[in-house]
């Protein structure tokens, strides 16, 4: 099993008002689309809701009536949850001159699930594989989507 892989992120631009998240959630629920990860990028007038879902094609269809929908390939991996984990990711990507456009993560005990948005996902995947080889189990652990 791969420890790092690309997944598709669906993003929708919505008005920055209290009902936006509820509308997105209701549309996905009604279509039986499950959210694996979510992040919001707030602006003064608009918010961008970034989603990793179990049915991207259905999500695109049901969300397009609410706002502009974009699709982005992102890097997804599990890693050990330890002090300095995010700093180590930042250092590795910086050393390879790969800019992180967006990152979101969640932890559950000793593990973290991390999603990283970069310009070149394939280059980032190769970097991650080399980092794992150098760092063993400290880096990635298997994840399937």
Secondary structure as UniProt FT lines:
FT   STRAND          4..15
FT   TURN            18..19
FT   HELIX           20..30
FT   TURN            31..32
FT   STRAND          35..42
FT   STRAND          46..53
FT   HELIX           56..63
FT   TURN            64..66
FT   STRAND          69..80
FT   TURN            83..84
FT   HELIX           85..95
FT   TURN            96..97
FT   STRAND          100..108
FT   TURN            109..110
FT   STRAND          111..118
FT   HELIX           121..135
FT   HELIX           136..138
FT   STRAND          140..141
//
